[in-house]
Amino acid sequence: MGKKFYHASHFKHTLKKRSHNRYKRLEPLIKDDSLRILSHVKPTDSSLTKYWRFRKNLFSKIDSNGIYMTHELWFSVTPESIASFFANFVRACMPEAQVILDVFCGGGGNTIQFAKQFPKVYGVDFSLEHLYCTAQNAKVYEVDDRIWLKYGPWEKICHEKYLEDIKVDCIFASPPWGGPNYLKKDIYDLETNLQPMGITKLLESMLKISKNIILFLPRNSDLTQLANVTRKLLGRDAKCRVLYVKENGHLKGIVAIWGDALVSYESGPEATTEKDKSCDEQDEPVQKETIPASFYDMDG
Ligand SMILES: C[S@@+](CC[C@H](N)C(=O)[O-])C[C@H]1O[C@@H](n2cnc3c(N)ncnc32)[C@H](O)[C@@H]1O
C-alpha cells in the first residue's frame, strides 16, 4: 500500500517523480508559496474574514509558522479541538489500533490529530492542492513522518483492491455536506445531499475496508436514515452511535459511529487541549449522547 501513497514528508518530491503533469499543476503554488497563511495577514477575499477570525481554532500552530489553506478549506477544516477529541476518542476505544484511514482529508485537520495518536495515518482527497496543504500542515505539527497521502476520487479509490488487503483499524471521514445550504431544510437527507455518494453507498464502500467507521455529518442529519442503513448493511441488531459535537457551546455537527469497540465504549476520553479544558468547565465540547440504531426499534 505504501507505494500507492505519497509519504507526506516527501510529497512534492514523490509527486514530481511519479506524476510530472500533476506536479506541474501545483508548481506555481509551491514556487510562490501562495497557499501559506500567516496568522497576522488577513485574507484579501473579504468573504473569508469571518473564518479568519477563528483561525486559531482551526490550527493553533498558525502563530508559529503559518499554515496552508485553500479558499474551500477555510470553511471545511475540522476545528482542532474537535479533531483532537475524535482522535482521543478512537485512541481510548481502540488502544491497540495502529492504522487510521482519513477519507476526504482536506487540509489535514483530522489527519494531523490522528497522527499525534497513531503511528500510521492514510489520507485520501481528490484535490491536489488540499493534499499539498495536508502535507505542509503536517510538517508544521511535526507528524509528517506518520502520514501517507493518496490523490483521487473516493468513488474510484474505494474499488481499488489494495485497500481491502491492508489492515485499517478505523476509518474516519468528513465528507462534503454540499455547501452552506445544508441547514436550509429542517432535516438533512443523507441519501440525496451527501457527496460524493449517499450514506448507503458511502458506508458500504467503507465496510469493505474496516468495520470501525466514524462519519462527521450535519447536525440536522436524518437519524432514521442512519438507523435504516445500519440495519440494511449490518443486520437488525447492529448499532450506530451518534455523538453531538459542540465547539464553544455551538452544535457543529454529529458523528455517526459503527464498530463494536467504538460503539460500546462507555466513558469518553478527557479533552486534552487547554481550550478544551476551559470549554469543558462551561460546556462540554462534545456532548456524549448515544443513540443506537435499535433505539428506533424500541420506540417506534
Ligand atoms: C469537509 S472537507 C474535509 C476537511 C478535513 N477533514 C479537514 O479537517 O481538513 C471535504 C474534502 O473532501 C474532498 N472531496 C470532495 N469530494 C471528494 C471525492 N469524491 N473524493 C475524494 N475527496 C473528495 C474535498 O476536496 C475536501 O478536501
The ligand as a Tripos MOL2 file, in Angstrom:
@<TRIPOS>MOLECULE
LIG
   27    29     1     0     0
SMALL
NO_CHARGES

@<TRIPOS>ATOM
      1 C1        -15.1280   18.7400    4.6220 C.3       1 LIG1
      2 S1        -13.6280   18.6650    3.7210 S.3       1 LIG1
      3 C2        -12.6270   17.6790    4.7960 C.3       1 LIG1
      4 C3        -11.8810   18.5060    5.8220 C.3       1 LIG1
      5 C4        -10.8600   17.7280    6.6170 C.3       1 LIG1
      6 N1        -11.4660   16.7510    7.4840 N.3       1 LIG1
      7 C5        -10.0000   18.6780    7.4390 C.2       1 LIG1
      8 O1        -10.1650   18.7690    8.6530 O.co2     1 LIG1
      9 O2         -9.1560   19.3540    6.8360 O.co2     1 LIG1
     10 C6        -14.0170   17.5640    2.4250 C.3       1 LIG1
     11 C7        -12.8700   17.2160    1.4830 C.3       1 LIG1
     12 O3        -13.3370   16.2020    0.5940 O.3       1 LIG1
     13 C8        -12.6780   16.3560   -0.6380 C.3       1 LIG1
     14 N2        -13.5110   15.6440   -1.6200 N.ar      1 LIG1
     15 C9        -14.7150   16.0160   -2.1110 C.ar      1 LIG1
     16 N3        -15.1990   15.0730   -2.9380 N.ar      1 LIG1
     17 C10       -14.2780   14.0780   -2.9670 C.ar      1 LIG1
     18 C11       -14.2000   12.8220   -3.6250 C.ar      1 LIG1
     19 N4        -15.1610   12.4210   -4.4410 N.pl3     1 LIG1
     20 N5        -13.1280   12.0360   -3.4030 N.ar      1 LIG1
     21 C12       -12.1320   12.4410   -2.5890 C.ar      1 LIG1
     22 N6        -12.1350   13.6260   -1.9340 N.ar      1 LIG1
     23 C13       -13.1920   14.4330   -2.1270 C.ar      1 LIG1
     24 C14       -12.5680   17.8570   -0.8470 C.3       1 LIG1
     25 O4        -11.5030   18.1680   -1.7150 O.3       1 LIG1
     26 C15       -12.3460   18.3270    0.5950 C.3       1 LIG1
     27 O5        -10.9730   18.4700    0.8250 O.3       1 LIG1
@<TRIPOS>BOND
     1     1     2 1
     2     2     3 1
     3     2    10 1
     4     3     4 1
     5     4     5 1
     6     5     6 1
     7     5     7 1
     8     7     8 2
     9     7     9 1
    10    10    11 1
    11    11    12 1
    12    11    26 1
    13    12    13 1
    14    13    14 1
    15    13    24 1
    16    14    15 ar
    17    14    23 ar
    18    15    16 ar
    19    16    17 ar
    20    17    18 ar
    21    17    23 ar
    22    18    19 1
    23    18    20 ar
    24    20    21 ar
    25    21    22 ar
    26    22    23 ar
    27    24    25 1
    28    24    26 1
    29    26    27 1
@<TRIPOS>SUBSTRUCTURE
     1 LIG1         1 GROUP 0 **** ****
